[in-house]
Amino acid sequence: MGILAWVALFLACSLFWGWLVFGGGADWLEGSFLAGLVVHVRATAWTAEGIKAFAVLMWLGQAIWFVIGLFSREARLVGL
């Protein structure tokens, strides 16, 4: 994966996680079947605060992986 695609993918993911944490997305998804599809299978039973906590942890993990991928082409290819 090229560096531009890597950055674009991270920005798209960041928009999603940011919407969940800051934009009211967690409140909107709380208790819905859609939460299980787009967040986590067990997210249907989570409160909005639980969804936000999960989103922050995932965002942090993706940010670390993003920085690693900026310097290592092999890291960008994991999972492809």
WOJODA-V252476 format. One record per pair of residues at least 4 apart in sequence whose C-alpha atoms are under 6 Angstrom apart, sorted by sequence separation. I is the first residue (numbers start at 1). J is the second residue. If there is no record, write none. Layout:
[[I & J] [I & J]]
This chain:
[[5 & 9] [10 & 14] [14 & 18] [18 & 22] [19 & 23] [26 & 30] [35 & 39] [36 & 40] [46 & 50] [55 & 59] [62 & 66] [20 & 25] [36 & 41] [19 & 25] [20 & 26] [29 & 35] [69 & 75] [36 & 43] [69 & 76] [35 & 43] [36 & 44] [35 & 44] [33 & 44] [32 & 44] [31 & 44] [31 & 45] [30 & 47] [30 & 48] [27 & 48] [26 & 48] [26 & 51] [21 & 52] [17 & 55]]
